[in-house]
Amino acid sequence: MSDQASSAIVAPPPARPVLSVALVNFTAQNPGDWGYLVERATAAEEAGLDAVVVSDHVVMGEDLEAYGRPELGGTVGGRQPTGPDGFWLEPLTSLAVIAGATSRVRLGTNILLAALRRPAVLAKAAATLDVLSGGRLDLGVGVGWQREEYEAAGLDFHDRGHLLDHTLDVCQALWREQRASHSSRHLTFDGIYAMPKPVAPGGVPIWVSGTLNAAVLARLARYGSGWIPWGDAGNDVAAAIPVMREGVAALGRDPDGLGVVGAVVVGPDVEAEQALAGVPGLVAAGVTDVRLFMPMPRSRAEIVDRLGGLAAAFR
């Protein structure tokens, strides 16, 4: 394996595909009480789902049309789900609360704008959450699409890909090395101890999000436990998987251990079997994590019933 892929966590593919659900940790207007977020997470666990994920925005600017511009990291036809004054809960903090209310489901980010956090602080926060949750954390990471978030963090938006790679380098050094060192144009340290380490020996699993450009393929080969497709790749993941695998293999990384997320949008009135009709094809193509994006019923009992029906149909 080449140096390009030398630091990736090589994990065996799951024994069976898993079912996850995206929890909405944002609203257009203040909901007053955010307790429903934890309620939905515990309902997902009770219903038999394998994982829950939350998303990320640190701040919002006013140029929301940028979400629809692929050259900035957006996606054609995409729309930001809130206005600039929408309410967004910080994902790792949210997952920490969810971790305390659950015992089994994995806890993920879809996605975390990791470069907006100072790397050593992110490494500590993620390791802490992973340890306290019993090793249940997955970090889905990406560069995002919003210039204003990088400006608010004092970072160069045009350098965002390199900043993400730098952040992941530092996190993995602090997670894996008892006495850690690092040297780059952004940061140099030597003889640093960051304890505790995450539960898994290789550190918190990193799921790389993005389209299949050269930078994302290199990031996936170097750091990835899995891939979260975005843009055109997300719209036709079955066709994109062979391209991803070929690109990763060309960089010296065996793609066989890489997980892949396949998004399934579930309408409110669609029967479970109909909603999941395309899942066998996704799994046959190589999807290992079927991720539901769906509105939730009002009551917890209704959520358990709805998600339980989807889980049963999925199995």
PyMOL commands that set and color helices and strands:
alter all, ss='L'
color gray80, all
select helices_A, chain A and resi 3-5+35-47+64-68+70-72+91-101+114-116+119-132+147-152+157-176+214-223+232-235+237-250+255-257+272-275+279-285+300-314
alter helices_A, ss='H'
color red, helices_A
select strands_A, chain A and resi 18-22+26-27+51-54+87-88+106-109+137-141+180-183+188-192+206-210+226-229+259-265+289-293
alter strands_A, ss='S'
color yellow, strands_A
deselect
rebuild
show_as cartoon
